[in-house]
Amino acid sequence: MASSKLAARSIRNHAKYKGRNDLNIVPMIDMMVILVFFLLFTAVFSNTNILELNLPAPNSSVPELPKGLNLEVIVRGDRIEIADRNSGILRSLPKQGADYDYKGLSEYLQFVKSKYRDTIAASVLLEPNIPYDVLVQTMDNTRVWQTGTGPSLQSIELFPDISVGDAPLTGAAATGAAK
């Protein structure tokens, strides 16, 4: 008799709790709807700037460029040199303390742009072990000239077509590399 009471209780409990072990996915669907809304809402406000660089192909020769200015901004460990590929160094800007003279670079590039208005290409050449931040700041100062402050900030285009490469060796470094 005891086993029949136990069996009856077991059947009663199974009938009472039938369907309660199913997976409830409603809260998961609610979370997914909220996440999709959140991702769509934040994606509208993310702004990514893309700067196209013209990097030389490995083992390729430099094509002949038309006559005129072939501007090179050479970043060395102790200075920035503004040069023309054909005629050589136009101006050398030594470091001011621990920082490069970006203001002087910007001012001289404005002068160069006033003389060569149609030129839009420039090469930024780096010595080994120059920090990435220096490359970015040099490229920014070569691409645009920013004037004003706050809401009246204006960006004037200087040389937007930038190529990046390795700086040519200097006299002492060239003789050391040849040995």
ZADO-1210 file (C-alpha; in nm, 4 decimals, padded with zeros to 6 digits):
<atoms>
<atom x="00.0000" y="00.0000" z="00.0000" code="MET" pos="1"/>
<atom x="00.2833" y="00.2333" z="00.0782" code="ALA" pos="2"/>
<atom x="00.4226" y="00.1912" z="-00.2687" code="SER" pos="3"/>
<atom x="00.0907" y="00.2795" z="-00.4295" code="SER" pos="4"/>
<atom x="00.0644" y="00.5978" z="-00.2180" code="LYS" pos="5"/>
<atom x="00.4178" y="00.6873" z="-00.3219" code="LEU" pos="6"/>
<atom x="00.3361" y="00.6189" z="-00.6859" code="ALA" pos="7"/>
<atom x="00.0180" y="00.8272" z="-00.6666" code="ALA" pos="8"/>
<atom x="00.2081" y="01.1182" z="-00.5071" code="ARG" pos="9"/>
<atom x="00.4758" y="01.0938" z="-00.7762" code="SER" pos="10"/>
<atom x="00.2170" y="01.1023" z="-01.0552" code="ILE" pos="11"/>
<atom x="00.0413" y="01.3965" z="-00.8895" code="ARG" pos="12"/>
<atom x="00.3704" y="01.5923" z="-00.8605" code="ASN" pos="13"/>
<atom x="00.4639" y="01.5202" z="-01.2215" code="HIS" pos="14"/>
<atom x="00.1260" y="01.6440" z="-01.3403" code="ALA" pos="15"/>
<atom x="00.1495" y="01.9510" z="-01.1143" code="LYS" pos="16"/>
<atom x="00.5000" y="02.0530" z="-01.2332" code="TYR" pos="17"/>
<atom x="00.4633" y="01.9473" z="-01.5967" code="LYS" pos="18"/>
<atom x="00.6137" y="02.2091" z="-01.8317" code="GLY" pos="19"/>
<atom x="00.7998" y="02.4027" z="-01.5601" code="ARG" pos="20"/>
<atom x="01.1402" y="02.2746" z="-01.6689" code="ASN" pos="21"/>
<atom x="01.1085" y="02.4384" z="-02.0149" code="ASP" pos="22"/>
<atom x="01.3589" y="02.7087" z="-02.1019" code="LEU" pos="23"/>
<atom x="01.2162" y="03.0601" z="-02.0701" code="ASN" pos="24"/>
<atom x="01.3746" y="03.2690" z="-02.3470" code="ILE" pos="25"/>
<atom x="01.1598" y="03.5821" z="-02.3088" code="VAL" pos="26"/>
<atom x="01.4144" y="03.7634" z="-02.0856" code="PRO" pos="27"/>
<atom x="01.6912" y="03.6737" z="-02.3291" code="MET" pos="28"/>
<atom x="01.4913" y="03.8170" z="-02.6222" code="ILE" pos="29"/>
<atom x="01.4277" y="04.1341" z="-02.4187" code="ASP" pos="30"/>
<atom x="01.8017" y="04.1736" z="-02.3571" code="MET" pos="31"/>
<atom x="01.8808" y="04.1215" z="-02.7258" code="MET" pos="32"/>
<atom x="01.6294" y="04.3913" z="-02.8270" code="VAL" pos="33"/>
<atom x="01.7877" y="04.6336" z="-02.5799" code="ILE" pos="34"/>
<atom x="02.1400" y="04.5489" z="-02.6996" code="LEU" pos="35"/>
<atom x="02.0472" y="04.5947" z="-03.0664" code="VAL" pos="36"/>
<atom x="01.8912" y="04.9339" z="-02.9878" code="PHE" pos="37"/>
<atom x="02.1983" y="05.0369" z="-02.7860" code="PHE" pos="38"/>
<atom x="02.4430" y="04.9295" z="-03.0583" code="LEU" pos="39"/>
<atom x="02.2478" y="05.1078" z="-03.3314" code="LEU" pos="40"/>
<atom x="02.2221" y="05.4217" z="-03.1201" code="PHE" pos="41"/>
<atom x="02.5948" y="05.4377" z="-03.0428" code="THR" pos="42"/>
<atom x="02.7052" y="05.3438" z="-03.3961" code="ALA" pos="43"/>
<atom x="02.5576" y="05.6654" z="-03.5330" code="VAL" pos="44"/>
<atom x="02.7882" y="05.8786" z="-03.3189" code="PHE" pos="45"/>
<atom x="03.1156" y="05.6959" z="-03.3763" code="SER" pos="46"/>
<atom x="03.3208" y="05.8848" z="-03.6334" code="ASN" pos="47"/>
<atom x="03.6266" y="05.7270" z="-03.7903" code="THR" pos="48"/>
<atom x="03.8681" y="05.9292" z="-03.9997" code="ASN" pos="49"/>
<atom x="04.0606" y="05.7432" z="-04.2646" code="ILE" pos="50"/>
<atom x="04.3804" y="05.8848" z="-04.4036" code="LEU" pos="51"/>
<atom x="04.5083" y="05.7250" z="-04.7215" code="GLU" pos="52"/>
<atom x="04.8855" y="05.6834" z="-04.7317" code="LEU" pos="53"/>
<atom x="05.0915" y="05.6138" z="-05.0395" code="ASN" pos="54"/>
<atom x="05.3492" y="05.3622" z="-04.9230" code="LEU" pos="55"/>
<atom x="05.6188" y="05.2477" z="-05.1626" code="PRO" pos="56"/>
<atom x="05.5996" y="04.8886" z="-05.2764" code="ALA" pos="57"/>
<atom x="05.8855" y="04.6662" z="-05.1626" code="PRO" pos="58"/>
<atom x="06.1783" y="04.6503" z="-05.4060" code="ASN" pos="59"/>
<atom x="06.0291" y="04.9097" z="-05.6386" code="SER" pos="60"/>
<atom x="06.1954" y="05.2121" z="-05.7871" code="SER" pos="61"/>
<atom x="06.0546" y="05.5591" z="-05.7350" code="VAL" pos="62"/>
<atom x="05.8754" y="05.6800" z="-06.0490" code="PRO" pos="63"/>
<atom x="05.9930" y="06.0000" z="-06.2149" code="GLU" pos="64"/>
<atom x="05.8047" y="06.2971" z="-06.0794" code="LEU" pos="65"/>
<atom x="05.7192" y="06.6083" z="-06.2786" code="PRO" pos="66"/>
<atom x="05.9349" y="06.9185" z="-06.2527" code="LYS" pos="67"/>
<atom x="05.8661" y="07.1483" z="-05.9618" code="GLY" pos="68"/>
<atom x="05.8727" y="07.1030" z="-05.5887" code="LEU" pos="69"/>
<atom x="05.9143" y="06.7511" z="-05.4495" code="ASN" pos="70"/>
<atom x="05.8573" y="06.8293" z="-05.0839" code="LEU" pos="71"/>
<atom x="06.0118" y="06.6060" z="-04.8183" code="GLU" pos="72"/>
<atom x="05.9704" y="06.6458" z="-04.4430" code="VAL" pos="73"/>
<atom x="06.2526" y="06.4484" z="-04.2819" code="ILE" pos="74"/>
<atom x="06.2215" y="06.3710" z="-03.9105" code="VAL" pos="75"/>
<atom x="06.5548" y="06.3060" z="-03.7460" code="ARG" pos="76"/>
<atom x="06.6343" y="06.2348" z="-03.3815" code="GLY" pos="77"/>
<atom x="06.7330" y="06.5964" z="-03.3098" code="ASP" pos="78"/>
<atom x="06.5548" y="06.8029" z="-03.5770" code="ARG" pos="79"/>
<atom x="06.2995" y="06.8232" z="-03.8578" code="ILE" pos="80"/>
<atom x="06.4284" y="06.9062" z="-04.2047" code="GLU" pos="81"/>
<atom x="06.2126" y="07.0438" z="-04.4841" code="ILE" pos="82"/>
<atom x="06.3717" y="06.9601" z="-04.8183" code="ALA" pos="83"/>
<atom x="06.3174" y="06.9445" z="-05.1907" code="ASP" pos="84"/>
<atom x="06.4148" y="06.6070" z="-05.3346" code="ARG" pos="85"/>
<atom x="06.6035" y="06.7738" z="-05.6203" code="ASN" pos="86"/>
<atom x="06.7677" y="07.0758" z="-05.4547" code="SER" pos="87"/>
<atom x="06.8246" y="06.9551" z="-05.0957" code="GLY" pos="88"/>
<atom x="06.7427" y="07.0958" z="-04.7529" code="ILE" pos="89"/>
<atom x="06.5363" y="07.4144" z="-04.7509" code="LEU" pos="90"/>
<atom x="06.5122" y="07.4597" z="-04.3739" code="ARG" pos="91"/>
<atom x="06.6222" y="07.2716" z="-04.0626" code="SER" pos="92"/>
<atom x="06.4209" y="07.3054" z="-03.7412" code="LEU" pos="93"/>
<atom x="06.6113" y="07.1832" z="-03.4342" code="PRO" pos="94"/>
<atom x="06.4275" y="07.0407" z="-03.1344" code="LYS" pos="95"/>
<atom x="06.3134" y="07.2891" z="-02.8713" code="GLN" pos="96"/>
<atom x="06.4000" y="07.1091" z="-02.5511" code="GLY" pos="97"/>
<atom x="06.2472" y="06.7636" z="-02.5720" code="ALA" pos="98"/>
<atom x="05.9838" y="06.8537" z="-02.8332" code="ASP" pos="99"/>
<atom x="06.0014" y="06.9068" z="-03.2076" code="TYR" pos="100"/>
<atom x="05.9256" y="07.2548" z="-03.3464" code="ASP" pos="101"/>
<atom x="05.5825" y="07.1816" z="-03.4961" code="TYR" pos="102"/>
<atom x="05.4881" y="07.5513" z="-03.4948" code="LYS" pos="103"/>
<atom x="05.7954" y="07.6370" z="-03.7028" code="GLY" pos="104"/>
<atom x="05.7187" y="07.3432" z="-03.9330" code="LEU" pos="105"/>
<atom x="05.3632" y="07.4639" z="-03.9873" code="SER" pos="106"/>
<atom x="05.4732" y="07.8236" z="-04.0518" code="GLU" pos="107"/>
<atom x="05.7400" y="07.7245" z="-04.3028" code="TYR" pos="108"/>
<atom x="05.5048" y="07.4853" z="-04.4836" code="LEU" pos="109"/>
<atom x="05.2543" y="07.7727" z="-04.5130" code="GLN" pos="110"/>
<atom x="05.5285" y="07.9770" z="-04.6785" code="PHE" pos="111"/>
<atom x="05.6138" y="07.6894" z="-04.9147" code="VAL" pos="112"/>
<atom x="05.2448" y="07.6425" z="-04.9996" code="LYS" pos="113"/>
<atom x="05.2149" y="08.0131" z="-05.0853" code="SER" pos="114"/>
<atom x="05.4954" y="07.9704" z="-05.3418" code="LYS" pos="115"/>
<atom x="05.3737" y="07.6350" z="-05.4828" code="TYR" pos="116"/>
<atom x="04.9934" y="07.6519" z="-05.4673" code="ARG" pos="117"/>
<atom x="04.9347" y="07.3575" z="-05.7031" code="ASP" pos="118"/>
<atom x="05.1577" y="07.1157" z="-05.5104" code="THR" pos="119"/>
<atom x="04.9586" y="06.8761" z="-05.2914" code="ILE" pos="120"/>
<atom x="05.2088" y="06.5927" z="-05.2402" code="ALA" pos="121"/>
<atom x="05.4659" y="06.5615" z="-04.9626" code="ALA" pos="122"/>
<atom x="05.6793" y="06.2802" z="-04.8255" code="SER" pos="123"/>
<atom x="05.7317" y="06.2306" z="-04.4526" code="VAL" pos="124"/>
<atom x="06.0569" y="06.0434" z="-04.4022" code="LEU" pos="125"/>
<atom x="06.1590" y="05.9061" z="-04.0621" code="LEU" pos="126"/>
<atom x="06.4826" y="05.7899" z="-03.9102" code="GLU" pos="127"/>
<atom x="06.4656" y="05.4576" z="-03.7237" code="PRO" pos="128"/>
<atom x="06.3282" y="05.4646" z="-03.3663" code="ASN" pos="129"/>
<atom x="06.1166" y="05.7785" z="-03.4123" code="ILE" pos="130"/>
<atom x="05.8002" y="05.7431" z="-03.1964" code="PRO" pos="131"/>
<atom x="05.4665" y="05.6923" z="-03.3696" code="TYR" pos="132"/>
<atom x="05.3219" y="06.0033" z="-03.2022" code="ASP" pos="133"/>
<atom x="05.5898" y="06.2157" z="-03.3710" code="VAL" pos="134"/>
<atom x="05.4896" y="06.0684" z="-03.7095" code="LEU" pos="135"/>
<atom x="05.1221" y="06.1508" z="-03.6483" code="VAL" pos="136"/>
<atom x="05.1924" y="06.5089" z="-03.5368" code="GLN" pos="137"/>
<atom x="05.4284" y="06.5671" z="-03.8313" code="THR" pos="138"/>
<atom x="05.1701" y="06.4317" z="-04.0761" code="MET" pos="139"/>
<atom x="04.8962" y="06.6479" z="-03.9218" code="ASP" pos="140"/>
<atom x="05.1106" y="06.9621" z="-03.9495" code="ASN" pos="141"/>
<atom x="05.2047" y="06.8736" z="-04.3082" code="THR" pos="142"/>
<atom x="04.8451" y="06.8017" z="-04.4160" code="ARG" pos="143"/>
<atom x="04.6622" y="07.1007" z="-04.2670" code="VAL" pos="144"/>
<atom x="04.7232" y="07.4323" z="-04.0984" code="TRP" pos="145"/>
<atom x="04.4848" y="07.5009" z="-03.8127" code="GLN" pos="146"/>
<atom x="04.4083" y="07.8592" z="-03.7238" code="THR" pos="147"/>
<atom x="04.1870" y="08.0019" z="-03.4498" code="GLY" pos="148"/>
<atom x="04.0726" y="07.8428" z="-03.1281" code="THR" pos="149"/>
<atom x="03.7565" y="07.6837" z="-02.9937" code="GLY" pos="150"/>
<atom x="03.4481" y="07.7229" z="-03.2125" code="PRO" pos="151"/>
<atom x="03.6316" y="07.9427" z="-03.4652" code="SER" pos="152"/>
<atom x="03.8925" y="07.6722" z="-03.5411" code="LEU" pos="153"/>
<atom x="03.9606" y="07.6510" z="-03.9149" code="GLN" pos="154"/>
<atom x="04.1647" y="07.3920" z="-04.1018" code="SER" pos="155"/>
<atom x="04.3383" y="07.5034" z="-04.4200" code="ILE" pos="156"/>
<atom x="04.4741" y="07.2338" z="-04.6497" code="GLU" pos="157"/>
<atom x="04.8508" y="07.2385" z="-04.7133" code="LEU" pos="158"/>
<atom x="04.9840" y="06.9099" z="-04.8559" code="PHE" pos="159"/>
<atom x="04.7117" y="06.6421" z="-04.8161" code="PRO" pos="160"/>
<atom x="04.8711" y="06.3714" z="-05.0347" code="ASP" pos="161"/>
<atom x="05.1271" y="06.2254" z="-04.7930" code="ILE" pos="162"/>
<atom x="05.3713" y="05.9414" z="-04.8531" code="SER" pos="163"/>
<atom x="05.5667" y="05.7808" z="-04.5696" code="VAL" pos="164"/>
<atom x="05.9148" y="05.6314" z="-04.5922" code="GLY" pos="165"/>
<atom x="06.2585" y="05.5966" z="-04.4378" code="ASP" pos="166"/>
<atom x="06.4821" y="05.9013" z="-04.4051" code="ALA" pos="167"/>
<atom x="06.8040" y="05.9086" z="-04.6058" code="PRO" pos="168"/>
<atom x="07.1178" y="05.8469" z="-04.4055" code="LEU" pos="169"/>
<atom x="07.3202" y="06.1473" z="-04.2874" code="THR" pos="170"/>
<atom x="07.6958" y="06.1803" z="-04.3411" code="GLY" pos="171"/>
<atom x="07.8136" y="06.0030" z="-04.0218" code="ALA" pos="172"/>
<atom x="07.5430" y="05.7376" z="-04.0413" code="ALA" pos="173"/>
<atom x="07.6093" y="05.6774" z="-04.4122" code="ALA" pos="174"/>
<atom x="07.9822" y="05.6164" z="-04.3604" code="THR" pos="175"/>
<atom x="07.9065" y="05.3878" z="-04.0650" code="GLY" pos="176"/>
<atom x="07.6565" y="05.1882" z="-04.2698" code="ALA" pos="177"/>
<atom x="07.8981" y="05.1515" z="-04.5610" code="ALA" pos="178"/>
<atom x="08.1626" y="04.9814" z="-04.3459" code="LYS" pos="179"/>
</atoms>
